[in-house]
Amino acid sequence: MIGVFGHPEAANLAYLGLYALQHRGQESAGIVSTDGAQLFAVREMGHVNDIFTADRLKHLPGFAAVGHVRYSTAGESTIQNAQPIAVNYAGGSVAVGHNGNLVNAIELRERLEAEGAIFASSSDTEVIVHLIARSRELTLPDRIADALRQVRGAYSLIFLSEGMVIAVRDPMGFRPLALGKSKDKGTWVASSETCAFELLEAEFVRDVEPGEMVIIDKTGAHSFRPFASQPAHRCVFEWVYFARPDSTIDGRSVYRARERMGRRLAIEHPVPADVVVPVPDSGVAAAIGYARESGIPYDQGLMRSHYMGRTFIEPSQQIRHFGVKLKLSPVREVLAGKRVVVVDDSIVRGTTSRKIVGMIRSAGAREVHMRISSPPTVGPCRYGIDTPTREELIASDHTAEEIRKYVGADSLGYLSLDGLFASVKGANEEAKNGFCDACFSNNQPINIQQPARLRQLRLVSA
């Protein structure tokens, strides 16, 4: 998601920001802009560069805009579910982009439908829109707070109205959200990741804190704290895979965290070998760390086609399988006759890893040792990562040795949970507090019977 306020070509900036955030979703993209009187919207299926031609951007005038790229974790991959969602309500117009997943969306949808609400999509985000429209509060920020009193789960949200941009992060801070400002000090930017700021020539100001609402209007940026304090549960998988390596999340460099994961992995699972090879692109930083710690030379034994997207977030399993062969090809000159350590960020279903090991062996590798820079993925994610059922997760009911045999590697080593947290934290201290590790531990941080409590808005300066 990207939000821009205070620029005469806000939609153009949002378009550039979505380019930087394309890795977060490849199914659909959209931008909604405002000129102060009304909202203008373009939403389509596909990639950012295919959707937003120069002609289409001309139809998105105004000084503020919100943009979104989507991959589905709730709701089908259809144009009806493309975001930002834009609607009219009694107080005016509002558009919203959502990163995350609501755990009580079905319950709320059934209640709203029983009360006469008509839904145009199957997205959980539309539940929030209906709750805002039905709120009796007078201002949009108060309506948003009222709506969010009723939802539970993960949400980083960027709203756009005729006169403001509003960025909100859930009380546990599952998904990232950052605030930036242009170097000429005139334009505010809210983004899912800081990697968008460099392209927009904006300076990082700070992260939006868990439970915070930041309202940006012509008077500047103002911070509200509508949520009662709760223990933070930032998604640790953002550092493992999802975020772009040049981003910084909550003060922690994604690239450096991944490099430390690789170093720790080399300590926990050493092996005699001739070359360390990453699975590009998400395994690169960890492979560099493994090579530096172990002293084994690093090389690129697998080449990635940059005309393919990220196979993990493709909506269809058939496309995901087909994409592996299109996405990667082995470099025989690097692999032939070698004992190869291949480093990847995770094993989810196991099918991709099996194909990768097969590729490396077909290129003449003498041994293939797979190293994974995260713990076994044993639990489903309810908060915005596409691992919906335990049955799809190979580690949920197979040992590491069984997985090794399935993927065809000579050895297999996972990073320990303690090693992961120490790598993200950047120190060997106790670091588990403040993160969600449900995918690696099956410990779900939200009791869905316990709604989050909120308190009155309190205005402070951002």
N, C-alpha and C positions, 0 to 999 in steps of 0.2 A: 504494500500500500504506500501511497505517497499523497501528501497534502501540501498545497502551495497557497500562500496568502500574501497579497501585496505586490503583485507583478502584473504589468499590462498584458503579458503573454503567458499567463499562468498555466494554461493547458499545454503549451509547448514545453514548459519546464516539467510538468507532470509526465509528459510523454518521454522525455529524457530520463526522468527518474524511474519510470517503469522499465526502460531498457536495462538499467542497472539492477533491477529487481526481477528480471525475467526468470531467473533460476528458482524463484519461489512459486511459480505457477505457469503452466504452458497451455492450459485448456482454453482460456478466454481472457480478454482484457477489456478494460473500459475506462473512460474518463468522463467526469461530469464537471462542468465549469459554471460560473455565475458572473454576470455583469452587474449585480446588485439589485436587479429587478426580477430575473427569472433564472432557471437552471437550464443548461444545455447538455445533452448526453449522447455519447457514442459508446456502444457495447457490442462486441462481436466475439465469435469463437475464433481461436487461433492465437498467433504470436503478435507481439506489440508492433514489430516492423511491418507485418502484413496488414494490420488493421488501420493504423494511423498514417494515412497518406497526407500529403500537404493540403489537399482539398478538404479532407475530413477535419483536420485541425483548424481550418478556417471557420468551421461551423461550431467551434468551441470558444467563443469570445469570453473575455472577462478577466478580473484581477485575482480570482481564487479558483482553485480546482482540486478535485480529489481523483486519484487513479488507483486501479486495482488490477492485479494479475491473479488468476485463480487456478488451483487444483483442488479437486473435490475430496473432502473428507466427510461432509454431510450434504446430501442432495446430489442429484444426478449431474452429469456433465452435459448440460444443455444451455442454450441461449437464455432461457428463462432464469437460470441460476447465475448468469454472468453478473458481475458487480463492477462498479458501485450500483446499488439499488437506489432509485430516485423516485420519490412519491410526493404528492401534495397532501397536506393535512390542514386542520383548522387554523393552525398558526402560520402557514406558509408552505414552503417546500423544503425538503431535506433529502440529501443523498448520503449513503454510508458504504464504506468498505470495511470488511471484517477479516481478520486473520485469527483463526482459532476454531474452537468447537464448543458448543453448549451441551452440557450433559443432560439438561432437562428440557430440551427443545420440543421433544414429542409431547411431553406432558403439557407444556404451555400451548402448543399448537392445538391440541385437542380441546383445551379449555376455551381458547379464542374462537375456534370453529363452532363450538357449542353456543357461544355468545353471538354468533352471526358473522364472524370475520371470514372473508374470502381470500384465499392465498393464491398468488400467481406463480409461485415457485415451490420447490421442495427444499430450499435452503433454510438452514436454521437462522440465518441473518434476518430473514423476513419476519421472524417472530419478534425481534427487537423493534423493527419498524412499526408493527402493529401495536406493540405495547406503548411506543412513543405517541402514536396517533390517538390512543385511547386515554392517555394520561390527562388528568385534570389540572396539572400544573400550568402556569402561565407562560414561562419562558422555555425555549428549547433546551438549554442546559439542565433545567429542573425536570423537564420531561424525560431527558435521557437518564438522569439519575434515578428518577422514579421507575423507569423501565428496567434499569439494571439492578434494582432491588429484587427483581423477580427472577433473574436468570442466574444460572450457576454454570461454571465451566471456564474455558479459556477464551478471552477476547482482547485483542488490541483492535481498536476501532478508530476510524477517522470519519467524521461527519462534516458535511458541507451544507450551509444554508445560504440565503441571499447575502448575508452580511458577515459570516464568520466561518472559521474552521475549528473543529473541536476534536482533540485527540484524547482517547481514554484507554487506560490499561487496567486489566482486571486486578483484584486485590492480591492475587498470588503471583502475578507477573509472568505467566506461562510463556507468552510470546513477546518478542522484543518490540520496542517502539522508541524512537529517538527524535530529538528536537534539534533543528539547525537554523542558521540564519545566514543570509547572503553576506558576502564580504563588504558590500556597500551599506549593510545594516538596514536595508529596506524590505527584504522579503523573508518571510518565515517559511520553514519547511518542516513537515513531520513525515517520518519515514519508518518503515519496518526495519530497515538496516542503514547503518551509517555509510555504506558503500555508495549510496546514491548522492551523498553530499558533495563529493569531489567532482562529479560530473556536472552538478548544478552550481559549482563554485560557491558552495555554502560551507560555513564553518560549524562544526559540531558544538552545540551549546550544552546539552546534557541528555541523559535518558529520561523518558517519561517514567516516573516511579510506579511501582505496583500500587493500584488503587487510586491513581491520580487522574484528574481531568484537566487538560490544558485548553483554555479558550483563547483563540487568536482572532482579534478583530482590529479595527482601525486604531484602537487605543493601545495595541500591543498584545502581549501574551500574559495571561493570568492563570494561576494554578488554583484548582479546587481540590479538596480532599474529601470526596463523598463517601468513601468506604472506611469502615472501622479497620483498624490494623489487623492483619492476618500474617501468618508465617509465609514468607516468599517461597515459591516453587517454580523457579525459572527452568525452562525445558533444557536439560543438559544436551539433548540431541541436536540443538542448534549449533553447539560448538563441535559436535562430532561430524555432522554432515550438512545440515540444512542451510545454514548461513553461508554467505560468500566469505572466503578467507580474508579478504581485505576489510571486513567489517569489524567493529568493536561493539560488543554487547555488554551492557552494564559494567563498563570499565575493563573488560577482559578481551584481549586481542584473540580473534578466532584463529588466525594463522599460528600465533605462538602457542596457543593451547593445543592445536593439532600437532605441532612439532614436538611439544613435550609428551604428547600421547605416544608418538613414535619412539622417543627416547626411553620412556618407561617400558614400552613393549619390548624393546631390545634387552632391557635388564630382566624383565620377567620371563621372556621366552627367547633366549639366545639360541643360535644354531650356526654351525659352520656352513658358509655359503660363499659364492663368488660374486653375486650381484644382488642388489636390492632394487626392486621394480615396483612402482606404484600402479594402482588401478586409477587411471586419470578420470576426473580431475580431483575428486574429493579425497583420494588417498595420497596425494602428492606430498603435502606438508608432513604427514605422519611418516611416510617413507623416507623423506629427508632426515627427519629426526632419528629414525631407526638406523640409517646409514651412518650418521654422525656419531651416534652412541656406540655402535658395534664396530665401526671402522671398516665395514664392508662397502665397496664402491657402489654408488648410486648410478642408475642408468634408466633410460626410458625404453623399456622392453615391450610396452603396449602403447600404440598410438591411437588417439581418439579423434574421430571425425567431429569437427566443430559445427557440422551442419545437422547433427543430431542433438536432441534435447537430453534431459536427465531421465534415464530409464526408470529410476525409482518412483518418480511421480507421474509416469504415464497412467492414464485412467484405465487402460485395458491390460489384462495379464497377457493376452496374445501379442499385443503391441510391445509389451515389455520384453517378452522372450525374443521376438523378432529384432527388437532394437539392439540387443546385445551384440549380435553379429555385425550389424550395420555400424555400431558405435565404436567398436574396438577391433584392432588388428595387431598381430604380434610382429615384432622386429626380430627376424631370425638371427641376424648378426649379433644381437645382444644376448639372445637366449640359448642358442645352440651349444650343447655340450656343457652348460653351466648348471651349478647348483643355485637355484633362484629362490630368493625370499620375495614373495609378492604381498604387498601391503594394501589392504582395503579398509574402509571405515566401518563396515558392518556386514553381517550376513543376516538377511531377513528370511527369505524363503529357501535359499540355498541353490536355486536353479541358476542364477547368474554366476555365482562363485564356481559352480561345477563347469559351466561353459568356459570361464576364464582359465581355470586350471587345464582344461582340455586344450585350449588355444596354445598355452605355454608349452605343454608337452608336445603338441603337434609341430611346434617350431624347433624341437630338438633338445629341450631342456632335460638335463640328466636327473635333477631332483626339483620338486616344487614344494616349498614350505610357505604355507599361508599364514599371515599374521593380520589380526583384526584389531584396529585401534579403538575398540569399545568392547564392553562385556557382551555375552550372549543376549540376544533380543528374545525375551521370554514372555513378555506381557503386551497386551494391546494398548494403544494410545487412545485416550478419550478426548485429547486436547488439541488436535490439529495435525497429527502425523498419520499417514495412511498405513497403519498396521491394525486393522479393525478387529481381527479375531485371532485367538490363540492357535486355531487349527492351521492358519497360514504360516505360523512361525516355527521354523524347523527346530530351534533350540528349546521350544516349550515342552517337547516330549522326546528329545534326543540328546544324548551325551555329546561332549566335544569329540570323543573318539568315533562315535557313530556319524557325526557330521563330517569329520575328516574323511572317513571311508566314502561317504556319499559324494563329496566334492572331488575326491580323487587325489588329495594332497598327500605328500610324504609325512608332513606334520602340520598341526594346526594349533595356534595359540591366540587366545583372546586377552585383551587388556583387562585387568581386574577392576572392580568397581572402585576400590580405594585408589588405584592408579589413575582412573579416569578423573575422579574428583580432584586429586592432587594436581593433575595436569591442567584442568580448567582453572583451578584456584591459583596455580602458579607457586604453590608451596606444599610442603609435606605435612601440613597441619590438617586437623579434622575439618573437612570441607563439605560434608554432605548436607548440612543445614543450608537451606536457601535454594535447593534445586529439586526438580521433579525427575525421578529416575524410574518411573513406573514401567517403562519399556524394558528395563534391565532388572528390576526387582519385583515387579507385580504389585508394588505398594502404591495404591491409588490415593492421592492426597485429598481428594474431595469425597466426603460422605454425601451422596446425593440427596439424603434426607435432611441435610442441614443447610438451609439457605444462608448465603452471606448476609451479614448485618451491615447496615449502612447508617451513617450519621449525617447531620445537616451539613450542607456545603459551607466551607469556610474560605473566604477569598484571601489569597496572598499573592505576592508578585512571583512570577515565574523566574 
